[in-house]
Amino acid sequence: MNFRPAGLFRRIRSKVSSKNKLDQDIAFIRQKGTFDDAYYLENYGHKLPEGEDALQHFMRIGWREGCNPNKDFDVYFYLERYNDVRQSTINPFLHYLQDGISEGRFPNRLAADVETQPVVLPVITVTEKDLYMAIDNLLRISPSSFFVSGWLVSIKGSTISELRIGPSKAKSIKSVNVIDRATWIPRGDLFGVFKLNPEKHDKNLGFVFYVDFKSPVEEDVLLFSVSSVEGAKLDMQYSIEDLSGTPRRLTERLFNLFSIHSDYLREIFDRHIGPAVQNFWQLHGHNQQKLKPDLIEFGQQVNLPKVSVLIPLYKRFDFVEYQLSQFVLDPYMKEVELIYINDDPDSQEVLENFCKAIQPIYELPFKLL
C-alpha cells in the first residue's frame, strides 16, 4: 500500500499552518478591539456550537454566513462592493482592518452613501442662524399620506420642541407635529459639515416618519416649520415627489433607503415603511392581476399553519436571510406559513440556489413564489 508520506506530511503542515494563521488573525482582531462579542452573541448566538468563542466562530464560518462582527461593519456590503476582496476569499473584516481602512474603503452602505453623496447645504433663508434642515425624501404615498426622511441641525445645540409638516395653502388641513412620532437616526456626516461638538450635540440628527393627514392634500409642496425651546424658528417648503401611481417603483424605493443591518431598521419598518407600503398596496390592490401560485418549498413545511405571511422581496435577496435570522428566534414562527414573493423573474434561478443554501442554516421552513 502506497501511503505517499511526503504528501501526507505536506497536508499536515498545511493544516497546522492554516490553524496558526487563523490564531494569528484572531489575535490581530482582538488587539484592534473592534469585534463586538455582545453584539455577535445577541444576533448570532444561536449559530454557535457549545463552547465556541464568538470571534472564533466568526472567523471560522460566521462571515461566510453573512454574520457581522459589529453594528458598523456590513459583510454583505463589503463583499458586494469590492470585487477583489470577494474573489480573494479573504475574510472581509480582516481585510478592512489590515488594508481597507488605509485604502479608504467603506465598512457599510451608509458610510459609502455619505462619502459619495456629500451633504450640500440647501439654499435657504433662515430667521436664526441656529437651525438648518434638508429633506432627502418627500414621497406621496396616497392622496393624504407621505413618507419623509431628512435631517435637522441646531448649531447651538438647542432643544427642538416642534417639527411640523402641513399643506402650505390649505387652511382646512392642520399641520402635524412629528417630533415624537419620527424615528431619529445617526447622521455622523453632519458633524464634520457643521463642525459640531459630539459632547454637545445629539448624534441622531436624521429623521424618518410617515404621516397621514386623513384628507387629500391637493398641493405640490409641503411646509415644514421648526421651533426650539430657546426661540429659534425655521420655515421651509419642499416639493412632493409623487410615485403613488407606480406602487412597485415606490416600494423598491422605500426598501432600498436603509441598510438591512442598521440598528434602527426594525423600528423604521414597523412604524413608517410598513404602514406606508400597506396603505398604497391597499389602494392599488384592485388593479393587481390574480396569479396562479407556483410555490417552491424549502424545508419541512408546517401542516396546519395558524397564519400565512407573504413577503415581497423587491429584488432584495438579503431580506430573506435577515428575516430568517430574526424569525428563528421567535417560537411563534414555527406555526406560520412563510412565503417570499420574487418579483424579478430573471433572478429566479439564483434566488432558488440562495434559498437552498441558507434554509439548512436556520432550519426554518419557507416557500418561494
Buried (B, 14 or more C-beta within 10 A) or exposed (E): EEEEEEEEEEEEEEEEEEEEEBEEBBEEBEEEEBBBEEBBBEBBEEBBEEEEBBBBBBBBEBBEBBBBBBEBBBBBBBBBBBEEBEEEEBBBBBBBBBEBEEEEBBBBBBBBEBEEEEBEEEEEEBEBEBBBBBBBBBBBBBEBBBBBBBBBBBBEBBEBBBBBBBBBEBEEBEBBBBBEBBBBBBBBBBBEBBEBEEEEBEBBBBBBBBBBBEEEBEBEBBBBBBBBEBEBBBBBEBEBBBBBEEBEEBBBBBBEBBBBBBEBBEEBBEBBBBBBBEBBBEBBEEEEEEEEEEEBEBBEEBEEBEEEBEBBBBBBBBBBBBBBBEBBEEEEBEEBBBBBBBEEEEBEEEBBEBBEEBBEBBEBBBBBB
